[in-house]
Amino acid sequence: PPTGTLSCSKCEQPPRAGEALRTCSGCSIAKYCSRACQKADYAEHRVVCETFAATRNRAQRSLVNAATRGCLPEVAALMAAGAG
C-alpha cells in the first residue's frame, strides 16, 4: 500500500538523488521508484487502484453531466469536492 509521497509504495525507498517517484496512472496515489517496483506491486495494488480510478471516473462523469445540464450549484459542489 502507498506509504506516502516520500518513498516507493513497493520497496519503501526514497527516490534516487535527482529523480522523482513515478505516480501510478490508474489511481494517481501510489508512487514508485521504478517500473520494476510498479510491476512487482501490481497484484496487491490492483484492487485499490481500480477502486480509486472508478471513484474518480464516477466523480468526473457527475461533473460533466451537471455541467451539461447547466446546474451550476452542483458543478460548484462537485468541484469543491475535488471532482475536477
PyMOL Python script that loads the backbone (N, CA, C, O; Angstrom):
from pymol import cmd

cmd.read_pdbstr("""\
ATOM      1  N   PRO A   1       0.823  -1.202   0.000  1.00  0.00           N
ATOM      2  CA  PRO A   1       0.000   0.000   0.000  1.00  0.00           C
ATOM      3  C   PRO A   1       0.860   1.257   0.000  1.00  0.00           C
ATOM      4  O   PRO A   1       2.011   1.231   0.437  1.00  0.00           O
ATOM      5  N   PRO A   2       0.302   2.349  -0.488  1.00  0.00           N
ATOM      6  CA  PRO A   2       1.074   3.581  -0.518  1.00  0.00           C
ATOM      7  C   PRO A   2       1.537   3.973   0.876  1.00  0.00           C
ATOM      8  O   PRO A   2       0.759   3.912   1.828  1.00  0.00           O
ATOM      9  N   THR A   3       2.787   4.373   1.005  1.00  0.00           N
ATOM     10  CA  THR A   3       3.326   4.773   2.298  1.00  0.00           C
ATOM     11  C   THR A   3       3.563   6.272   2.349  1.00  0.00           C
ATOM     12  O   THR A   3       4.188   6.762   3.289  1.00  0.00           O
ATOM     13  N   GLY A   4       3.088   6.996   1.378  1.00  0.00           N
ATOM     14  CA  GLY A   4       3.294   8.435   1.324  1.00  0.00           C
ATOM     15  C   GLY A   4       4.047   8.813   0.066  1.00  0.00           C
ATOM     16  O   GLY A   4       4.461   7.947  -0.705  1.00  0.00           O
ATOM     17  N   THR A   5       4.220  10.082  -0.136  1.00  0.00           N
ATOM     18  CA  THR A   5       4.843  10.546  -1.363  1.00  0.00           C
ATOM     19  C   THR A   5       6.363  10.589  -1.268  1.00  0.00           C
ATOM     20  O   THR A   5       7.029  10.887  -2.260  1.00  0.00           O
ATOM     21  N   LEU A   6       6.932  10.296  -0.084  1.00  0.00           N
ATOM     22  CA  LEU A   6       8.367  10.404   0.075  1.00  0.00           C
ATOM     23  C   LEU A   6       9.102   9.097  -0.154  1.00  0.00           C
ATOM     24  O   LEU A   6      10.332   9.069  -0.166  1.00  0.00           O
ATOM     25  N   SER A   7       8.354   8.009  -0.337  1.00  0.00           N
ATOM     26  CA  SER A   7       9.010   6.722  -0.568  1.00  0.00           C
ATOM     27  C   SER A   7       8.188   5.878  -1.536  1.00  0.00           C
ATOM     28  O   SER A   7       6.996   6.110  -1.738  1.00  0.00           O
ATOM     29  N   CYS A   8       8.849   4.911  -2.116  1.00  0.00           N
ATOM     30  CA  CYS A   8       8.221   3.999  -3.071  1.00  0.00           C
ATOM     31  C   CYS A   8       7.157   3.158  -2.373  1.00  0.00           C
ATOM     32  O   CYS A   8       7.380   2.662  -1.268  1.00  0.00           O
ATOM     33  N   SER A   9       6.015   2.999  -3.010  1.00  0.00           N
ATOM     34  CA  SER A   9       4.920   2.212  -2.440  1.00  0.00           C
ATOM     35  C   SER A   9       5.266   0.738  -2.301  1.00  0.00           C
ATOM     36  O   SER A   9       4.656   0.040  -1.491  1.00  0.00           O
ATOM     37  N   LYS A  10       6.221   0.253  -3.065  1.00  0.00           N
ATOM     38  CA  LYS A  10       6.607  -1.159  -3.007  1.00  0.00           C
ATOM     39  C   LYS A  10       7.812  -1.379  -2.093  1.00  0.00           C
ATOM     40  O   LYS A  10       7.713  -2.115  -1.111  1.00  0.00           O
ATOM     41  N   CYS A  11       8.932  -0.758  -2.397  1.00  0.00           N
ATOM     42  CA  CYS A  11      10.172  -1.032  -1.646  1.00  0.00           C
ATOM     43  C   CYS A  11      10.402  -0.056  -0.493  1.00  0.00           C
ATOM     44  O   CYS A  11      11.299  -0.255   0.327  1.00  0.00           O
ATOM     45  N   GLU A  12       9.595   0.987  -0.435  1.00  0.00           N
ATOM     46  CA  GLU A  12       9.650   1.999   0.624  1.00  0.00           C
ATOM     47  C   GLU A  12      10.949   2.798   0.657  1.00  0.00           C
ATOM     48  O   GLU A  12      11.268   3.434   1.661  1.00  0.00           O
ATOM     49  N   GLN A  13      11.695   2.761  -0.445  1.00  0.00           N
ATOM     50  CA  GLN A  13      12.927   3.539  -0.543  1.00  0.00           C
ATOM     51  C   GLN A  13      12.606   4.933  -1.080  1.00  0.00           C
ATOM     52  O   GLN A  13      11.680   5.086  -1.877  1.00  0.00           O
ATOM     53  N   PRO A  14      13.354   5.946  -0.659  1.00  0.00           N
ATOM     54  CA  PRO A  14      13.151   7.279  -1.230  1.00  0.00           C
ATOM     55  C   PRO A  14      13.663   7.285  -2.671  1.00  0.00           C
ATOM     56  O   PRO A  14      14.418   6.393  -3.059  1.00  0.00           O
ATOM     57  N   PRO A  15      13.269   8.265  -3.458  1.00  0.00           N
ATOM     58  CA  PRO A  15      13.769   8.332  -4.833  1.00  0.00           C
ATOM     59  C   PRO A  15      15.268   8.597  -4.836  1.00  0.00           C
ATOM     60  O   PRO A  15      15.811   9.178  -3.896  1.00  0.00           O
ATOM     61  N   ARG A  16      15.926   8.165  -5.901  1.00  0.00           N
ATOM     62  CA  ARG A  16      17.352   8.433  -6.059  1.00  0.00           C
ATOM     63  C   ARG A  16      17.562   9.937  -6.221  1.00  0.00           C
ATOM     64  O   ARG A  16      16.660  10.660  -6.644  1.00  0.00           O
ATOM     65  N   ALA A  17      18.730  10.381  -5.886  1.00  0.00           N
ATOM     66  CA  ALA A  17      19.063  11.804  -5.996  1.00  0.00           C
ATOM     67  C   ALA A  17      18.781  12.305  -7.405  1.00  0.00           C
ATOM     68  O   ALA A  17      19.207  11.695  -8.385  1.00  0.00           O
ATOM     69  N   GLY A  18      18.073  13.400  -7.500  1.00  0.00           N
ATOM     70  CA  GLY A  18      17.768  13.998  -8.786  1.00  0.00           C
ATOM     71  C   GLY A  18      16.614  13.360  -9.529  1.00  0.00           C
ATOM     72  O   GLY A  18      16.283  13.792 -10.633  1.00  0.00           O
ATOM     73  N   GLU A  19      15.990  12.338  -8.950  1.00  0.00           N
ATOM     74  CA  GLU A  19      14.872  11.661  -9.606  1.00  0.00           C
ATOM     75  C   GLU A  19      13.612  11.808  -8.765  1.00  0.00           C
ATOM     76  O   GLU A  19      13.676  11.958  -7.545  1.00  0.00           O
ATOM     77  N   ALA A  20      12.480  11.762  -9.431  1.00  0.00           N
ATOM     78  CA  ALA A  20      11.194  11.823  -8.749  1.00  0.00           C
ATOM     79  C   ALA A  20      10.543  10.444  -8.780  1.00  0.00           C
ATOM     80  O   ALA A  20      10.825   9.634  -9.662  1.00  0.00           O
ATOM     81  N   LEU A  21       9.681  10.189  -7.823  1.00  0.00           N
ATOM     82  CA  LEU A  21       8.917   8.948  -7.850  1.00  0.00           C
ATOM     83  C   LEU A  21       7.901   9.022  -8.976  1.00  0.00           C
ATOM     84  O   LEU A  21       7.389  10.098  -9.286  1.00  0.00           O
ATOM     85  N   ARG A  22       7.613   7.898  -9.579  1.00  0.00           N
ATOM     86  CA  ARG A  22       6.610   7.820 -10.651  1.00  0.00           C
ATOM     87  C   ARG A  22       5.244   7.578 -10.016  1.00  0.00           C
ATOM     88  O   ARG A  22       5.107   6.747  -9.119  1.00  0.00           O
ATOM     89  N   THR A  23       4.249   8.300 -10.482  1.00  0.00           N
ATOM     90  CA  THR A  23       2.896   8.171  -9.953  1.00  0.00           C
ATOM     91  C   THR A  23       2.114   7.163 -10.784  1.00  0.00           C
ATOM     92  O   THR A  23       2.191   7.171 -12.013  1.00  0.00           O
ATOM     93  N   CYS A  24       1.363   6.298 -10.116  1.00  0.00           N
ATOM     94  CA  CYS A  24       0.505   5.334 -10.814  1.00  0.00           C
ATOM     95  C   CYS A  24      -0.509   6.098 -11.668  1.00  0.00           C
ATOM     96  O   CYS A  24      -1.212   6.972 -11.160  1.00  0.00           O
ATOM     97  N   SER A  25      -0.586   5.779 -12.933  1.00  0.00           N
ATOM     98  CA  SER A  25      -1.509   6.492 -13.822  1.00  0.00           C
ATOM     99  C   SER A  25      -2.952   6.061 -13.620  1.00  0.00           C
ATOM    100  O   SER A  25      -3.865   6.754 -14.070  1.00  0.00           O
ATOM    101  N   GLY A  26      -3.177   4.945 -12.962  1.00  0.00           N
ATOM    102  CA  GLY A  26      -4.537   4.482 -12.720  1.00  0.00           C
ATOM    103  C   GLY A  26      -5.221   5.227 -11.592  1.00  0.00           C
ATOM    104  O   GLY A  26      -6.342   5.709 -11.753  1.00  0.00           O
ATOM    105  N   CYS A  27      -4.554   5.324 -10.448  1.00  0.00           N
ATOM    106  CA  CYS A  27      -5.191   5.921  -9.263  1.00  0.00           C
ATOM    107  C   CYS A  27      -4.583   7.264  -8.879  1.00  0.00           C
ATOM    108  O   CYS A  27      -5.198   8.024  -8.131  1.00  0.00           O
ATOM    109  N   SER A  28      -3.408   7.564  -9.368  1.00  0.00           N
ATOM    110  CA  SER A  28      -2.682   8.797  -9.042  1.00  0.00           C
ATOM    111  C   SER A  28      -2.340   8.899  -7.558  1.00  0.00           C
ATOM    112  O   SER A  28      -2.118   9.996  -7.046  1.00  0.00           O
ATOM    113  N   ILE A  29      -2.298   7.773  -6.874  1.00  0.00           N
ATOM    114  CA  ILE A  29      -1.997   7.779  -5.446  1.00  0.00           C
ATOM    115  C   ILE A  29      -0.677   7.071  -5.155  1.00  0.00           C
ATOM    116  O   ILE A  29       0.188   7.625  -4.477  1.00  0.00           O
ATOM    117  N   ALA A  30      -0.520   5.859  -5.660  1.00  0.00           N
ATOM    118  CA  ALA A  30       0.702   5.101  -5.405  1.00  0.00           C
ATOM    119  C   ALA A  30       1.874   5.742  -6.141  1.00  0.00           C
ATOM    120  O   ALA A  30       1.717   6.265  -7.244  1.00  0.00           O
ATOM    121  N   LYS A  31       3.043   5.694  -5.521  1.00  0.00           N
ATOM    122  CA  LYS A  31       4.276   6.250  -6.094  1.00  0.00           C
ATOM    123  C   LYS A  31       5.311   5.140  -6.149  1.00  0.00           C
ATOM    124  O   LYS A  31       5.416   4.330  -5.228  1.00  0.00           O
ATOM    125  N   TYR A  32       6.078   5.106  -7.238  1.00  0.00           N
ATOM    126  CA  TYR A  32       7.072   4.049  -7.425  1.00  0.00           C
ATOM    127  C   TYR A  32       8.408   4.633  -7.855  1.00  0.00           C
ATOM    128  O   TYR A  32       8.475   5.632  -8.570  1.00  0.00           O
ATOM    129  N   CYS A  33       9.481   3.969  -7.390  1.00  0.00           N
ATOM    130  CA  CYS A  33      10.825   4.413  -7.759  1.00  0.00           C
ATOM    131  C   CYS A  33      11.228   3.867  -9.125  1.00  0.00           C
ATOM    132  O   CYS A  33      12.137   4.397  -9.765  1.00  0.00           O
ATOM    133  N   SER A  34      10.545   2.799  -9.576  1.00  0.00           N
ATOM    134  CA  SER A  34      10.910   2.199 -10.866  1.00  0.00           C
ATOM    135  C   SER A  34       9.730   1.429 -11.445  1.00  0.00           C
ATOM    136  O   SER A  34       8.767   1.109 -10.748  1.00  0.00           O
ATOM    137  N   ARG A  35       9.829   1.145 -12.717  1.00  0.00           N
ATOM    138  CA  ARG A  35       8.813   0.314 -13.385  1.00  0.00           C
ATOM    139  C   ARG A  35       8.803  -1.079 -12.758  1.00  0.00           C
ATOM    140  O   ARG A  35       7.745  -1.694 -12.628  1.00  0.00           O
ATOM    141  N   ALA A  36       9.971  -1.572 -12.372  1.00  0.00           N
ATOM    142  CA  ALA A  36      10.062  -2.903 -11.759  1.00  0.00           C
ATOM    143  C   ALA A  36       9.266  -2.957 -10.455  1.00  0.00           C
ATOM    144  O   ALA A  36       8.565  -3.936 -10.204  1.00  0.00           O
ATOM    145  N   CYS A  37       9.366  -1.918  -9.622  1.00  0.00           N
ATOM    146  CA  CYS A  37       8.593  -1.890  -8.370  1.00  0.00           C
ATOM    147  C   CYS A  37       7.095  -1.798  -8.666  1.00  0.00           C
ATOM    148  O   CYS A  37       6.287  -2.437  -7.992  1.00  0.00           O
ATOM    149  N   GLN A  38       6.727  -1.007  -9.668  1.00  0.00           N
ATOM    150  CA  GLN A  38       5.316  -0.886 -10.019  1.00  0.00           C
ATOM    151  C   GLN A  38       4.765  -2.233 -10.468  1.00  0.00           C
ATOM    152  O   GLN A  38       3.674  -2.624 -10.054  1.00  0.00           O
ATOM    153  N   LYS A  39       5.503  -2.941 -11.306  1.00  0.00           N
ATOM    154  CA  LYS A  39       5.056  -4.251 -11.782  1.00  0.00           C
ATOM    155  C   LYS A  39       4.987  -5.259 -10.636  1.00  0.00           C
ATOM    156  O   LYS A  39       4.055  -6.060 -10.567  1.00  0.00           O
ATOM    157  N   ALA A  40       5.974  -5.220  -9.737  1.00  0.00           N
ATOM    158  CA  ALA A  40       6.003  -6.156  -8.611  1.00  0.00           C
ATOM    159  C   ALA A  40       4.847  -5.910  -7.647  1.00  0.00           C
ATOM    160  O   ALA A  40       4.393  -6.838  -6.979  1.00  0.00           O
ATOM    161  N   ASP A  41       4.371  -4.681  -7.570  1.00  0.00           N
ATOM    162  CA  ASP A  41       3.296  -4.324  -6.641  1.00  0.00           C
ATOM    163  C   ASP A  41       1.908  -4.483  -7.250  1.00  0.00           C
ATOM    164  O   ASP A  41       0.912  -4.418  -6.529  1.00  0.00           O
ATOM    165  N   TYR A  42       1.822  -4.689  -8.558  1.00  0.00           N
ATOM    166  CA  TYR A  42       0.539  -4.635  -9.244  1.00  0.00           C
ATOM    167  C   TYR A  42      -0.510  -5.591  -8.685  1.00  0.00           C
ATOM    168  O   TYR A  42      -1.658  -5.189  -8.497  1.00  0.00           O
ATOM    169  N   ALA A  43      -0.154  -6.822  -8.420  1.00  0.00           N
ATOM    170  CA  ALA A  43      -1.145  -7.795  -7.940  1.00  0.00           C
ATOM    171  C   ALA A  43      -1.809  -7.311  -6.659  1.00  0.00           C
ATOM    172  O   ALA A  43      -3.021  -7.449  -6.495  1.00  0.00           O
ATOM    173  N   GLU A  44      -1.028  -6.750  -5.761  1.00  0.00           N
ATOM    174  CA  GLU A  44      -1.581  -6.253  -4.496  1.00  0.00           C
ATOM    175  C   GLU A  44      -2.269  -4.902  -4.682  1.00  0.00           C
ATOM    176  O   GLU A  44      -3.323  -4.652  -4.098  1.00  0.00           O
ATOM    177  N   HIS A  45      -1.680  -4.046  -5.485  1.00  0.00           N
ATOM    178  CA  HIS A  45      -2.182  -2.676  -5.658  1.00  0.00           C
ATOM    179  C   HIS A  45      -3.430  -2.611  -6.551  1.00  0.00           C
ATOM    180  O   HIS A  45      -4.205  -1.660  -6.457  1.00  0.00           O
ATOM    181  N   ARG A  46      -3.623  -3.587  -7.390  1.00  0.00           N
ATOM    182  CA  ARG A  46      -4.672  -3.555  -8.415  1.00  0.00           C
ATOM    183  C   ARG A  46      -6.057  -3.241  -7.860  1.00  0.00           C
ATOM    184  O   ARG A  46      -6.756  -2.391  -8.410  1.00  0.00           O
ATOM    185  N   VAL A  47      -6.461  -3.898  -6.798  1.00  0.00           N
ATOM    186  CA  VAL A  47      -7.797  -3.691  -6.241  1.00  0.00           C
ATOM    187  C   VAL A  47      -7.967  -2.256  -5.765  1.00  0.00           C
ATOM    188  O   VAL A  47      -8.979  -1.618  -6.052  1.00  0.00           O
ATOM    189  N   VAL A  48      -6.985  -1.754  -5.044  1.00  0.00           N
ATOM    190  CA  VAL A  48      -7.039  -0.378  -4.555  1.00  0.00           C
ATOM    191  C   VAL A  48      -7.046   0.589  -5.735  1.00  0.00           C
ATOM    192  O   VAL A  48      -7.824   1.542  -5.763  1.00  0.00           O
ATOM    193  N   CYS A  49      -6.183   0.336  -6.697  1.00  0.00           N
ATOM    194  CA  CYS A  49      -6.066   1.195  -7.872  1.00  0.00           C
ATOM    195  C   CYS A  49      -7.381   1.281  -8.630  1.00  0.00           C
ATOM    196  O   CYS A  49      -7.844   2.374  -8.954  1.00  0.00           O
ATOM    197  N   GLU A  50      -7.978   0.140  -8.911  1.00  0.00           N
ATOM    198  CA  GLU A  50      -9.232   0.115  -9.667  1.00  0.00           C
ATOM    199  C   GLU A  50     -10.348   0.806  -8.903  1.00  0.00           C
ATOM    200  O   GLU A  50     -11.195   1.461  -9.511  1.00  0.00           O
ATOM    201  N   THR A  51     -10.366   0.673  -7.583  1.00  0.00           N
ATOM    202  CA  THR A  51     -11.388   1.336  -6.765  1.00  0.00           C
ATOM    203  C   THR A  51     -11.236   2.848  -6.842  1.00  0.00           C
ATOM    204  O   THR A  51     -12.215   3.563  -7.055  1.00  0.00           O
ATOM    205  N   PHE A  52     -10.009   3.338  -6.670  1.00  0.00           N
ATOM    206  CA  PHE A  52      -9.778   4.783  -6.748  1.00  0.00           C
ATOM    207  C   PHE A  52     -10.069   5.310  -8.142  1.00  0.00           C
ATOM    208  O   PHE A  52     -10.680   6.369  -8.285  1.00  0.00           O
ATOM    209  N   ALA A  53      -9.644   4.594  -9.166  1.00  0.00           N
ATOM    210  CA  ALA A  53      -9.877   5.030 -10.541  1.00  0.00           C
ATOM    211  C   ALA A  53     -11.365   5.085 -10.842  1.00  0.00           C
ATOM    212  O   ALA A  53     -11.834   6.036 -11.467  1.00  0.00           O
ATOM    213  N   ALA A  54     -12.119   4.073 -10.405  1.00  0.00           N
ATOM    214  CA  ALA A  54     -13.568   4.049 -10.647  1.00  0.00           C
ATOM    215  C   ALA A  54     -14.255   5.200  -9.929  1.00  0.00           C
ATOM    216  O   ALA A  54     -15.156   5.833 -10.480  1.00  0.00           O
ATOM    217  N   THR A  55     -13.830   5.472  -8.698  1.00  0.00           N
ATOM    218  CA  THR A  55     -14.410   6.583  -7.938  1.00  0.00           C
ATOM    219  C   THR A  55     -14.145   7.900  -8.639  1.00  0.00           C
ATOM    220  O   THR A  55     -15.038   8.739  -8.762  1.00  0.00           O
ATOM    221  N   ARG A  56     -12.899   8.083  -9.104  1.00  0.00           N
ATOM    222  CA  ARG A  56     -12.542   9.315  -9.808  1.00  0.00           C
ATOM    223  C   ARG A  56     -13.351   9.449 -11.096  1.00  0.00           C
ATOM    224  O   ARG A  56     -13.833  10.536 -11.414  1.00  0.00           O
ATOM    225  N   ASN A  57     -13.503   8.352 -11.837  1.00  0.00           N
ATOM    226  CA  ASN A  57     -14.250   8.394 -13.092  1.00  0.00           C
ATOM    227  C   ASN A  57     -15.716   8.729 -12.852  1.00  0.00           C
ATOM    228  O   ASN A  57     -16.308   9.493 -13.615  1.00  0.00           O
ATOM    229  N   ARG A  58     -16.315   8.160 -11.794  1.00  0.00           N
ATOM    230  CA  ARG A  58     -17.716   8.479 -11.475  1.00  0.00           C
ATOM    231  C   ARG A  58     -17.868   9.953 -11.139  1.00  0.00           C
ATOM    232  O   ARG A  58     -18.815  10.603 -11.580  1.00  0.00           O
ATOM    233  N   ALA A  59     -16.927  10.479 -10.353  1.00  0.00           N
ATOM    234  CA  ALA A  59     -16.983  11.888  -9.972  1.00  0.00           C
ATOM    235  C   ALA A  59     -16.846  12.780 -11.200  1.00  0.00           C
ATOM    236  O   ALA A  59     -17.551  13.782 -11.317  1.00  0.00           O
ATOM    237  N   GLN A  60     -15.952  12.429 -12.111  1.00  0.00           N
ATOM    238  CA  GLN A  60     -15.777  13.226 -13.320  1.00  0.00           C
ATOM    239  C   GLN A  60     -17.012  13.156 -14.211  1.00  0.00           C
ATOM    240  O   GLN A  60     -17.409  14.163 -14.797  1.00  0.00           O
ATOM    241  N   ARG A  61     -17.627  11.970 -14.319  1.00  0.00           N
ATOM    242  CA  ARG A  61     -18.858  11.855 -15.115  1.00  0.00           C
ATOM    243  C   ARG A  61     -19.968  12.702 -14.505  1.00  0.00           C
ATOM    244  O   ARG A  61     -20.725  13.352 -15.226  1.00  0.00           O
ATOM    245  N   SER A  62     -20.065  12.696 -13.172  1.00  0.00           N
ATOM    246  CA  SER A  62     -21.078  13.510 -12.494  1.00  0.00           C
ATOM    247  C   SER A  62     -20.856  14.987 -12.787  1.00  0.00           C
ATOM    248  O   SER A  62     -21.809  15.734 -13.010  1.00  0.00           O
ATOM    249  N   LEU A  63     -19.605  15.399 -12.786  1.00  0.00           N
ATOM    250  CA  LEU A  63     -19.285  16.790 -13.070  1.00  0.00           C
ATOM    251  C   LEU A  63     -19.679  17.161 -14.490  1.00  0.00           C
ATOM    252  O   LEU A  63     -20.293  18.205 -14.709  1.00  0.00           O
ATOM    253  N   VAL A  64     -19.337  16.326 -15.449  1.00  0.00           N
ATOM    254  CA  VAL A  64     -19.687  16.587 -16.847  1.00  0.00           C
ATOM    255  C   VAL A  64     -21.202  16.633 -17.018  1.00  0.00           C
ATOM    256  O   VAL A  64     -21.722  17.518 -17.698  1.00  0.00           O
ATOM    257  N   ASN A  65     -21.911  15.688 -16.408  1.00  0.00           N
ATOM    258  CA  ASN A  65     -23.373  15.667 -16.512  1.00  0.00           C
ATOM    259  C   ASN A  65     -23.985  16.926 -15.920  1.00  0.00           C
ATOM    260  O   ASN A  65     -24.894  17.502 -16.518  1.00  0.00           O
ATOM    261  N   ALA A  66     -23.514  17.365 -14.767  1.00  0.00           N
ATOM    262  CA  ALA A  66     -24.041  18.577 -14.133  1.00  0.00           C
ATOM    263  C   ALA A  66     -23.768  19.793 -15.006  1.00  0.00           C
ATOM    264  O   ALA A  66     -24.630  20.659 -15.153  1.00  0.00           O
ATOM    265  N   ALA A  67     -22.577  19.862 -15.583  1.00  0.00           N
ATOM    266  CA  ALA A  67     -22.238  20.994 -16.446  1.00  0.00           C
ATOM    267  C   ALA A  67     -23.096  20.990 -17.700  1.00  0.00           C
ATOM    268  O   ALA A  67     -23.540  22.046 -18.151  1.00  0.00           O
ATOM    269  N   THR A  68     -23.332  19.812 -18.266  1.00  0.00           N
ATOM    270  CA  THR A  68     -24.157  19.703 -19.468  1.00  0.00           C
ATOM    271  C   THR A  68     -25.590  20.159 -19.196  1.00  0.00           C
ATOM    272  O   THR A  68     -26.229  20.782 -20.044  1.00  0.00           O
ATOM    273  N   ARG A  69     -26.080  19.841 -18.008  1.00  0.00           N
ATOM    274  CA  ARG A  69     -27.440  20.253 -17.630  1.00  0.00           C
ATOM    275  C   ARG A  69     -27.494  21.721 -17.221  1.00  0.00           C
ATOM    276  O   ARG A  69     -28.583  22.273 -17.059  1.00  0.00           O
ATOM    277  N   GLY A  70     -26.348  22.357 -17.053  1.00  0.00           N
ATOM    278  CA  GLY A  70     -26.304  23.757 -16.645  1.00  0.00           C
ATOM    279  C   GLY A  70     -26.591  23.958 -15.173  1.00  0.00           C
ATOM    280  O   GLY A  70     -27.016  25.040 -14.771  1.00  0.00           O
ATOM    281  N   CYS A  71     -26.369  22.948 -14.367  1.00  0.00           N
ATOM    282  CA  CYS A  71     -26.649  23.013 -12.936  1.00  0.00           C
ATOM    283  C   CYS A  71     -25.407  23.536 -12.203  1.00  0.00           C
ATOM    284  O   CYS A  71     -24.605  22.760 -11.683  1.00  0.00           O
ATOM    285  N   LEU A  72     -25.265  24.857 -12.173  1.00  0.00           N
ATOM    286  CA  LEU A  72     -24.067  25.468 -11.619  1.00  0.00           C
ATOM    287  C   LEU A  72     -23.838  25.177 -10.139  1.00  0.00           C
ATOM    288  O   LEU A  72     -22.688  24.977  -9.747  1.00  0.00           O
ATOM    289  N   PRO A  73     -24.878  25.142  -9.288  1.00  0.00           N
ATOM    290  CA  PRO A  73     -24.616  24.799  -7.885  1.00  0.00           C
ATOM    291  C   PRO A  73     -24.034  23.379  -7.729  1.00  0.00           C
ATOM    292  O   PRO A  73     -23.159  23.154  -6.893  1.00  0.00           O
ATOM    293  N   GLU A  74     -24.516  22.447  -8.524  1.00  0.00           N
ATOM    294  CA  GLU A  74     -23.992  21.083  -8.464  1.00  0.00           C
ATOM    295  C   GLU A  74     -22.550  21.045  -8.986  1.00  0.00           C
ATOM    296  O   GLU A  74     -21.704  20.354  -8.418  1.00  0.00           O
ATOM    297  N   VAL A  75     -22.274  21.780 -10.057  1.00  0.00           N
ATOM    298  CA  VAL A  75     -20.912  21.860 -10.579  1.00  0.00           C
ATOM    299  C   VAL A  75     -19.973  22.422  -9.514  1.00  0.00           C
ATOM    300  O   VAL A  75     -18.887  21.886  -9.293  1.00  0.00           O
ATOM    301  N   ALA A  76     -20.392  23.498  -8.859  1.00  0.00           N
ATOM    302  CA  ALA A  76     -19.569  24.117  -7.815  1.00  0.00           C
ATOM    303  C   ALA A  76     -19.320  23.135  -6.668  1.00  0.00           C
ATOM    304  O   ALA A  76     -18.200  23.048  -6.166  1.00  0.00           O
ATOM    305  N   ALA A  77     -20.341  22.404  -6.252  1.00  0.00           N
ATOM    306  CA  ALA A  77     -20.187  21.436  -5.167  1.00  0.00           C
ATOM    307  C   ALA A  77     -19.246  20.304  -5.564  1.00  0.00           C
ATOM    308  O   ALA A  77     -18.407  19.883  -4.767  1.00  0.00           O
ATOM    309  N   LEU A  78     -19.381  19.812  -6.787  1.00  0.00           N
ATOM    310  CA  LEU A  78     -18.504  18.737  -7.252  1.00  0.00           C
ATOM    311  C   LEU A  78     -17.058  19.217  -7.380  1.00  0.00           C
ATOM    312  O   LEU A  78     -16.128  18.483  -7.046  1.00  0.00           O
ATOM    313  N   MET A  79     -16.870  20.433  -7.856  1.00  0.00           N
ATOM    314  CA  MET A  79     -15.519  20.986  -7.969  1.00  0.00           C
ATOM    315  C   MET A  79     -14.903  21.163  -6.578  1.00  0.00           C
ATOM    316  O   MET A  79     -13.726  20.867  -6.374  1.00  0.00           O
ATOM    317  N   ALA A  80     -15.700  21.646  -5.628  1.00  0.00           N
ATOM    318  CA  ALA A  80     -15.204  21.813  -4.271  1.00  0.00           C
ATOM    319  C   ALA A  80     -14.820  20.480  -3.640  1.00  0.00           C
ATOM    320  O   ALA A  80     -13.920  20.414  -2.802  1.00  0.00           O
ATOM    321  N   ALA A  81     -15.512  19.417  -4.052  1.00  0.00           N
ATOM    322  CA  ALA A  81     -15.230  18.092  -3.527  1.00  0.00           C
ATOM    323  C   ALA A  81     -14.064  17.422  -4.262  1.00  0.00           C
ATOM    324  O   ALA A  81     -13.664  16.316  -3.898  1.00  0.00           O
ATOM    325  N   GLY A  82     -13.524  18.065  -5.272  1.00  0.00           N
ATOM    326  CA  GLY A  82     -12.362  17.534  -5.964  1.00  0.00           C
ATOM    327  C   GLY A  82     -12.678  16.696  -7.183  1.00  0.00           C
ATOM    328  O   GLY A  82     -11.826  15.923  -7.621  1.00  0.00           O
ATOM    329  N   ALA A  83     -13.867  16.817  -7.750  1.00  0.00           N
ATOM    330  CA  ALA A  83     -14.243  16.011  -8.912  1.00  0.00           C
ATOM    331  C   ALA A  83     -13.548  16.450 -10.190  1.00  0.00           C
ATOM    332  O   ALA A  83     -13.497  15.688 -11.155  1.00  0.00           O
ATOM    333  N   GLY A  84     -13.017  17.653 -10.215  1.00  0.00           N
ATOM    334  CA  GLY A  84     -12.402  18.177 -11.435  1.00  0.00           C
ATOM    335  C   GLY A  84     -11.079  17.641 -11.620  1.00  0.00           C
ATOM    336  O   GLY A  84     -10.410  17.974 -12.599  1.00  0.00           O
TER     337      GLY A  84
END
""", "prot")
cmd.dss("prot")
cmd.show_as("cartoon", "prot")
cmd.util.cbc("prot")
cmd.orient("prot")
